[in-house]
Structure formats: structure tokens, C-alpha cells
């Protein structure tokens, strides 16, 4: 994809207009240009670096376009930081000029998401000048980001290296971001990667006087105060509607409680329910900067029907619910006297009626597709159903809430370039406009995958997973980027197999059951088997024995590469993946010799070795996880998260010891 990185070898000597030293454009080699572009993230759609100009720190003048845009002021400030100050015109050796609109910007109008598109072009005729051109402040802000990344990548404490370049760039997906976890603590970092949408669940409920309240939690206020500086829109979330009853709602309005066994279901025939949601919407839409609210439809009815009162029982509860949300939206807009965008998020509970829900929605209502078993999913499978694609084709803004962590409730290190690349390419190919990713418990646990999501939601066809890994190593100053990419390629595939198999998380779900029990009963499924298309444990993401064996070898290779790299995070991750895949392989081999009737005497020695291997593998992962967490966790956080994982591992180890003993194998 570097065919677009044009490598001109023109020499040019320029004299700057101000009373400064002659400005010299230096040629750079093909390799140097390629290396320089690696400092950008995401990779611009088209970038050609033909040389560089070196000026003293503090000698670049920034000429912003007029106006009061917060974003333009921030762009100028960030650029000045990168250049070591904004030079007065008398001392400027080089100029960076913002251009909002104008004839040169017209060509951007035909690009997708043109409101975020930009050009950077170089003028070297008189004084040196880079011009940042866009149709909106957002576009200019992104032009400034790209330039900063390049300048910071190669400048020294005394000199600034300015690329002589031509860039044209625009994003594939209109909205790119995260919901939940600690996104509000990483806004600058996320904005630097051109993410532009963040969501968080709001503090909502009914107060002691029976009045609905809705607000941003105080610790999340950076989403209101800081996010606009980085071009990030904050969209508050109204929690899944079957989970709001306990927030003082049923206490004050017992009539809102649906007539069904489900403790949280609402009765949508009570007109007060729409009034309450409308009041939440009014309060949240009044938060400064808020233009969009995301209302999460009911997530899980646990097999119960919706309200069975006389008015509700003859209609699908999903349709009653969405009609209530739409009614609330209309009331809220009326009360506010202005428009705001409504986004609704689907779930596994709405899935059977999603098409009917879409049919109820006006065209300007956005939808994020979520399903806890399908979009929170690390399996090698496409996760966007065709009816969602059809809806996107009709022009509705459609999005998705996928996870980029090892699992949303079970955290192990995961550097998954090919996994994230695969997901984002599916989303872009299927015409989705909104990415609301989920990385829990925190961004820093999965910084690589989060950055990869920013990369490919902007430019899905740009960098390959390998090239992204190399560029990541360059940006983070990891020694030997090629070897880091070797490691990423190897670990990413085997970790994808492990986490996509819910190995080890599946132990908690009860489906298909605990490994030690299944082994004993002779009920371990076949490789590649996924129970009810939803529960892949223990090896549903591994298609056959050859792949399992290849995974074991890959993990060992990854560990070797990580040690050679001397990159401790990679070493810890490799140890976890190596331990867990070795345990899985031992389980698979045990499956061949353990019968419900026991183990044949001739297989006892092999069984003993395999039980030991299983336990040693899990123990290796178990011992590493707290060390890994210490490297990625915010030390100010009151809690750790690995305890939940190591507890499962301890349980698995002791259960397998018991199984071995019951089968007459003495460990
Ligand atoms: Zn009802």
C-alpha cells in the first residue's frame, strides 16, 4: 500500500522571504519516507512525502483561519507544541496556514465523510508553506493531527523536521470510538488517533420526590469538559430499559412494573413510562455539547415474556418498547424546542424483532447493533447479519458495539492485529457508519487493539496487520519493529484461537460445562464445535487437530520471539497464551484416552504426563496474569481484575487434580 507514498527525488533550494537562513529542501530516501509515514495513525488514505525541510525549533509560524472554533484553537495550540512555539512572522522560517473552505477544498466534497476530510499541500515557491485545507474545523483538526504526528516523529530537541508532502485523507466510518470502561481518562490519546465518539452509561433514576433525574457521573465529566477539545462527541447512554426499574423507578411508580416474572420489565401501556424517559432525555440532551443520545433497548428477559397486562399482552414487547422510546424522543424534542439525534442499541432480547423495530424507526434514528453473544465475540466469524446490512444500504446510520479485549468479563493479554483488522474490514465493507468499541476493564489493558480499531475504522484498506504492527513499534519506540511484527503475527493468530474459543472463560458459563467434568464423562465436544452457535468452549475457534498443533508451536515461537525482543509486555502475553494453549492441547490428548469407564492401564503413563502438562500450562498463565496486570493497570484504581481470572484458573487446576485422582492417576 506504499505505492501511494511517492518518492520524488527533486532537489530544491529555497530562500525564505523573512530574514532567515536559506530554506533547503533535503531529499529523503524511499526507506526514510516510508519510515516517516509510520508515525501517522491512522495511515492517511493518500500521502506522498518527497523531502524534508529542517528549521530551528520555534521557527514555524502558524496562521489559523479566523473564527472562534474551539477545535481550530486547539489545532493551532497542538501544532505550536509540536513546533516548539508559534513564531512571530518576523522570525518565521516556515509557515503552516489553515484554510477553511475555498476553491482548493471543493474537491474534498466528493469524498466520503467529507466533513472530516482534509488536504495538506506544500508550497515552496517563495517562503516555505504547508497549507492545511478542509471544509470544516474537524477536517482542519485532523490535518493538524497528521502533521503533528509526522513532525514529532522526526524532530530533535533543537530542530524541527517538516515533511514536504501532499496528503488527501478521509475516514471510512463516520463515527469511531468506545463506550464504557475508562474512555474518559484517555480522551487526548483517543482523539490523537482520530476517534471521535465516546459513550458512557448515565446516572439516571427517580429521586426521593419521585422526580426523574439524569446526569453525567462526576468522574466522567472530562467527556463534557475535555472531549470537545479533541473533536470527540460525547453521547450519553440510557441504560438497558429492563435495568432501570431498580433505580427508584418501581419504588415510586409500582404501576410501571410489567406483569411478568421478569423483575425489571416495564409496562409500556403506562403513559408515564414515556414521560419518564422523555425527562431523562431532556436532562441528558441539555448537557453542554450533547447532540446524540443512545437509548439501550432491553438486554435480556431471561426467557420471560414482556408485560402481560391486558393492553400489552397481544403485542410484541420489543415493539411496544421502541414505540415508547420514540414517543419519549418526540416529547423531549418538543420540551427542549430543538432537535437531537436518537440512537437505539439492539440486544439479544430484541434480535428476533430487530427488523420489525427498524421498520418502526424514522430514517433519522440511528441504530447500533449489539448482541452480547454475537458482537461481544472473538470467534472467526462475520458478526453483522444481512438484515443489518440491508438497513445500512437504505441509508440509515448503522453501527456496532464489538469488543476488542480478550473477553468482556475475563481479561487476558491480547495483541490481536489480524482479529481487529478482520472485524473492522467487515464493518466497513458492510457500510456501517458507527463503531462503538468496548475494551474493558481499561483502555491501557488493550492499547494495541484500541489503536488498531482507530486505524482500520478510518482506513480499513490501508495498512496490513503486519504493517500496522511495524508502525506501532515505530510509534512506541519498540526496538526491532520487524521482529515485533513477527511476534504480533504469530501471537495474534493463536491468541485469537484461544480467546475465540472462550478458553478459559467458558468454564464460567456452564456451557458446555467444566473441562474436568466433561473429560471425565467423555462429553468433551469435537474441535470446532460451538454449542447453540453461541458457546465455543473449549476449542470452538480451532477447526482441526492440525490447527491445534500449529497453535501450540506458534505460542512457543511467540515466546521465543518475545524474549529475543526483550519487550516485557510481549513476554508476559506469550507466557499466558503459551500456557493456556498447552493446557488445551493436553486436554485434547486426554480426551483420546479417557473413557467414562476409566483409563486403560497401558494409557496410564501418558495420562499422568498429560494431566501434569495441563496443570503446568494453566499454572504458567495463572502466575503471569497478576504481573501483566501490574504493567497495564492504572495504579490509582482501587481494584484489580485479574483475581477473577486467576480464581477460575485455580478452580480448573484443582478440579483437574480431582478428576485425575478419580481416574486413578496419582499426581
Ligand atoms: Zn403492560
Boltz pocket constraint, residues with backbone or C-beta under 6 A from the ligand:
constraints:
  - pocket:
      binder: B
      contacts: [[A, 258], [A, 259], [A, 266], [A, 267], [A, 268], [A, 269], [A, 270], [A, 307], [A, 308], [A, 309], [A, 310], [A, 311], [A, 312], [A, 313]]
      max_distance: 6.0
